[in-house]
Amino acid sequence: EAEVAQSPRYKITEKSQAVAFWCDPISGHATLYWYRQILGQGPELLVQFQDESVVDDSQLPKDRFSAERLKGVDSTLKIQPAELGDSAMYLCASSRGRVASPLHFGNGTRLTVT
Amino acid sequence: TQLLEQSPQFLSIQEGENLTVYCNSSSVFSSLQWYRQEPGEGPVLLVTVVTGGEVKKLKRLTFQFGDARKDSSLHITAAQPGDTGLYLCAGGGGSQGNLIFGKGTKLSVKP
């Protein structure tokens, strides 16, 4: 079964540095999500794309976070500058976008900010 | 703002015991999904329920969607160590296909 690919798997960075995460969704999935998950808690939506357009970025800290999906396929999430509180798992998911469509998650990028 | 409350937050039981995990909200959802997540991996879908009162069974797991579509439960019969993980409920209600996740129930099944 096709999977959502994410890289890197782990990232350690110093505060105030820039960091970027990459996601390649399942082919044909129009909707792509970036979630942030604090250890042991549920995922929190950062941004949702429908094709190349952002449909929900209300919870994205736009002063330091940015996300793009230029060709409506793969996506990049960037943090600049990183802060200690950004340490978390960053999960990418994709779906067909229909109501009740299941989300298919990648295995995430574990970010540690020192 | 739609919120999903999951309880209990943590659950530690012995192999062979039964358990129930709850997911509650004051909001109505058009669908509700349950996911299971193992350490270091992304959540994996277990089931989707869309009709009020719906009951779905998946081997030893039984999922129920409340009549008013505001709550759901997950019951596991004869839990096994392989059931250990973080169980997440997620409610869908928007036309954009977005999901709101609960904070999860961390289940540990000891042999």
Interface residues (C-beta under 8 A of the other chain):
Chain A: V4 T31 Y33 Y35 G40 Q41 G42 P43 E44 L45 Q48 Q50 V55 D56 L91 A93 S95 G97 R98 V99 A100 S101 P102 L103 H104 F105 G106 N107 G108 R110
Chain B: Q6 S30 S31 Q33 Y35 G40 E41 G42 P43 V44 L45 T48 V50 L86 L88 A90 G92 S95 Q96 G97 N98 L99 I100 F101 G102 K103 G104 K106
